[in-house]
Amino acid sequence: MNKVGIIGYGITPFSKDDQKIETVMLNSTKELFKTNPQIDRKDIDAVLVSTNNNSKYLSPVLSEMAGIQPNISHTIESLCNSGTNSIVSAYSYIASGLADIVLISGAERYDSPGQILEWDNSRGEYKHPIFWASIFAKSYKREYSISDEELAVVSVKNHKHAKENPNAMSNKTYSIEEVLNSKKLTDDLKLLDCSRPCTGSASIILGSEDKVKQLSENPVWIAGIGQKTISAGFTKNISFSSMESTKLAGQSALKMADKKIENIDVAEVHDAFSVCEPMALESLGFAMDGKGTNMVKELHETNNFKINPRGGLIGSGHPLGATGIAQTIEITQQLQTKAGNRQIENPQVGLIHNMSAAATSSTVLVLEK
Amino acid sequence: MNKVGIIGYGITPFSKDDQKIETVMLNSTKELFKTNPQIDRKDIDAVLVSTNNNSKYLSPVLSEMAGIQPNISHTIESLCNSGTNSIVSAYSYIASGLADIVLISGAERYDSPGQILEWDNSRGEYKHPIFWASIFAKSYKREYSISDEELAVVSVKNHKHAKENPNAMSNKTYSIEEVLNSKKLTDDLKLLDCSRPCTGSASIILGSEDKVKQLSENPVWIAGIGQKTISAGFTKNISFSSMESTKLAGQSALKMADKKIENIDVAEVHDAFSVCEPMALESLGFAMDGKGTNMVKELHETNNFKINPRGGLIGSGHPLGATGIAQTIEITQQLQTKAGNRQIENPQVGLIHNMSAAATSSTVLVLEK
């Protein structure tokens, strides 16, 4: 099986801009080619678009606009983890020998139709994600005696990280009090506990071992992949205080990479809402059950950027189809020591956690130098 | 690299039914499990949905409804060749070792949003596919001195084939005069020259070599894959009398399979409109340029079902995301000698041609016993 790595990437600022989806996805692809002049468009075998946008045939559209005539071209959608699903698909095209170089562009508009899962009647009339997040928060706080203040630290930390990320939607920092006093959305959620949908795009090029060695001075490899789908309906989750799909995907990814969670130096985890970060940290094995907020607090107090260095979804914004790609770019930059003020000291192995629809499905990737 | 083959399939009648997309896609999946009791849902590693429908997260939705908890789950869209794109993606998941068994369900409703490509301004105000098909017809007839009567034979032949296909939308046969006298849509297109969008679903399960040998009594293998994307915009085609993407995809697929076009015993080609069949036959190498209609006429007069045995898109109906899967099932049935009244004598090698948006992109698959 071919080894698969990252050749280059391009990302543009996340915003509330009202741009056409075609413009959005092209923006980061143009940035990619501008910053990676060594990549010849003629060598690109596949173009994948990761989005929830309703426009069709976006991969051939992007190909034409970017001057590429690939063999393979299609869109991939799976709500919020469309991005990492696209990376896994690109990995398989390369590892199987059907492609040597694959471009992925993740793109979304602020008004993405992927925010509400109409099908899920188990949510009753409460279809917006803030409602499952509220149930998660209530359940998690009750099970482990966690306070609103402890959860608020997630938002404080991630906004602090986002301030060092020039592509993040937020560049403001907040105190715990400001998070707690921000607009109350439900009994268990304040506005600053939530990531916000936005317009954004992130592009990445993956390649086979030969192509990566030829085209990247600073290779980063996909060492582990884990994915799990438990259900589509929220109430099929076996717990509202932990993430079963994340646990299983994390175990598979670490096994494939032959790593332990202790080997992970830096990670992006899917903090769609503040409660998701400690839950994900526990389900991935970074912290014991109920101890995720302790870890968050310690990282925050020691100014350690290990978890969600780019500011997470809460600080960066959450353009659904672009999020998994942006997370992967962040870990790549960290491993390449190109993360500026967000840089972790000398990381060797990084992890990406990306999930959809109340963690009914998850993807975990392990990257290494 | 793992060898990849077909373990089982399920297909339900194409119709104008007004059913929810979730019901449509589940129908053929249920048929698949009913007719393949040897397949254990627990062994399914990936579930892919091929559709242009705007509903999100359909792969986890199908998984939950069908009682599957896969690792990989996402939707694939690329207009009319979404189905074969999904088959190629499933192939790559298996060949790369990320999955051993992959379920694909292709599904569409009669009112699919994939019928009009709004982005393509090169079509001016004439965005409906009948307009590019009319330009194809005018160009092809002019270049090779082909008559409307000669093109009408495609529809006559394919409706005749569809009459032997219990899942086809049409069960009527027509004379050349009836095709010519059917409702005039444009100067160069009559109603019976056109495939019709419909509600339909087709599911297929692919597996690794071990799994296919274990679970299928009558293995059929994916021997060749070819894909090419020229553009998204119609007027970027270099010719309106031939299909460049089809030519390149066909050459790649035959090369990978180590076959010549003379080795192909039976084929499904993408007859979205009558003119597409001779154009595709020529671009694939079945006939010399301008001689495709001669081949169609000869096949029709000798009652030879070699090309489009299930009735093609014109006779079967065209549920966009399901079409490529239905074509692949037909060739599988032919190679398994299970095609009933449509059966070709002792075929060893078959071909599938599926394309999108005026042949701006094409997929060609070669299957063998």
Boltz contact constraints between the chains, C-beta under 6 A:
constraints:
  - contact:
      token1: [A, 1]
      token2: [B, 97]
      max_distance: 6.0
  - contact:
      token1: [A, 52]
      token2: [B, 56]
      max_distance: 6.0
  - contact:
      token1: [A, 54]
      token2: [B, 54]
      max_distance: 6.0
  - contact:
      token1: [A, 56]
      token2: [B, 52]
      max_distance: 6.0
  - contact:
      token1: [A, 56]
      token2: [B, 79]
      max_distance: 6.0
  - contact:
      token1: [A, 56]
      token2: [B, 114]
      max_distance: 6.0
  - contact:
      token1: [A, 57]
      token2: [B, 79]
      max_distance: 6.0
  - contact:
      token1: [A, 57]
      token2: [B, 117]
      max_distance: 6.0
  - contact:
      token1: [A, 57]
      token2: [B, 232]
      max_distance: 6.0
  - contact:
      token1: [A, 60]
      token2: [B, 229]
      max_distance: 6.0
  - contact:
      token1: [A, 60]
      token2: [B, 232]
      max_distance: 6.0
  - contact:
      token1: [A, 60]
      token2: [B, 361]
      max_distance: 6.0
  - contact:
      token1: [A, 61]
      token2: [B, 119]
      max_distance: 6.0
  - contact:
      token1: [A, 61]
      token2: [B, 232]
      max_distance: 6.0
  - contact:
      token1: [A, 63]
      token2: [B, 229]
      max_distance: 6.0
  - contact:
      token1: [A, 64]
      token2: [B, 231]
      max_distance: 6.0
  - contact:
      token1: [A, 64]
      token2: [B, 232]
      max_distance: 6.0
  - contact:
      token1: [A, 69]
      token2: [B, 230]
      max_distance: 6.0
  - contact:
      token1: [A, 70]
      token2: [B, 229]
      max_distance: 6.0
  - contact:
      token1: [A, 71]
      token2: [B, 227]
      max_distance: 6.0
  - contact:
      token1: [A, 71]
      token2: [B, 228]
      max_distance: 6.0
  - contact:
      token1: [A, 72]
      token2: [B, 227]
      max_distance: 6.0
  - contact:
      token1: [A, 73]
      token2: [B, 229]
      max_distance: 6.0
  - contact:
      token1: [A, 74]
      token2: [B, 76]
      max_distance: 6.0
  - contact:
      token1: [A, 74]
      token2: [B, 78]
      max_distance: 6.0
  - contact:
      token1: [A, 74]
      token2: [B, 85]
      max_distance: 6.0
  - contact:
      token1: [A, 75]
      token2: [B, 77]
      max_distance: 6.0
  - contact:
      token1: [A, 76]
      token2: [B, 74]
      max_distance: 6.0
  - contact:
      token1: [A, 77]
      token2: [B, 75]
      max_distance: 6.0
  - contact:
      token1: [A, 78]
      token2: [B, 74]
      max_distance: 6.0
  - contact:
      token1: [A, 79]
      token2: [B, 56]
      max_distance: 6.0
  - contact:
      token1: [A, 79]
      token2: [B, 57]
      max_distance: 6.0
  - contact:
      token1: [A, 85]
      token2: [B, 74]
      max_distance: 6.0
  - contact:
      token1: [A, 89]
      token2: [B, 89]
      max_distance: 6.0
  - contact:
      token1: [A, 92]
      token2: [B, 92]
      max_distance: 6.0
  - contact:
      token1: [A, 92]
      token2: [B, 93]
      max_distance: 6.0
  - contact:
      token1: [A, 92]
      token2: [B, 96]
      max_distance: 6.0
  - contact:
      token1: [A, 92]
      token2: [B, 98]
      max_distance: 6.0
  - contact:
      token1: [A, 93]
      token2: [B, 92]
      max_distance: 6.0
  - contact:
      token1: [A, 95]
      token2: [B, 96]
      max_distance: 6.0
  - contact:
      token1: [A, 96]
      token2: [B, 92]
      max_distance: 6.0
  - contact:
      token1: [A, 96]
      token2: [B, 95]
      max_distance: 6.0
  - contact:
      token1: [A, 96]
      token2: [B, 96]
      max_distance: 6.0
  - contact:
      token1: [A, 97]
      token2: [B, 1]
      max_distance: 6.0
  - contact:
      token1: [A, 98]
      token2: [B, 92]
      max_distance: 6.0
  - contact:
      token1: [A, 114]
      token2: [B, 56]
      max_distance: 6.0
  - contact:
      token1: [A, 117]
      token2: [B, 57]
      max_distance: 6.0
  - contact:
      token1: [A, 119]
      token2: [B, 61]
      max_distance: 6.0
  - contact:
      token1: [A, 227]
      token2: [B, 71]
      max_distance: 6.0
  - contact:
      token1: [A, 227]
      token2: [B, 72]
      max_distance: 6.0
  - contact:
      token1: [A, 228]
      token2: [B, 71]
      max_distance: 6.0
  - contact:
      token1: [A, 229]
      token2: [B, 60]
      max_distance: 6.0
  - contact:
      token1: [A, 229]
      token2: [B, 63]
      max_distance: 6.0
  - contact:
      token1: [A, 229]
      token2: [B, 70]
      max_distance: 6.0
  - contact:
      token1: [A, 229]
      token2: [B, 73]
      max_distance: 6.0
  - contact:
      token1: [A, 230]
      token2: [B, 69]
      max_distance: 6.0
  - contact:
      token1: [A, 231]
      token2: [B, 64]
      max_distance: 6.0
  - contact:
      token1: [A, 232]
      token2: [B, 57]
      max_distance: 6.0
  - contact:
      token1: [A, 232]
      token2: [B, 60]
      max_distance: 6.0
  - contact:
      token1: [A, 232]
      token2: [B, 61]
      max_distance: 6.0
  - contact:
      token1: [A, 232]
      token2: [B, 64]
      max_distance: 6.0
  - contact:
      token1: [A, 361]
      token2: [B, 60]
      max_distance: 6.0
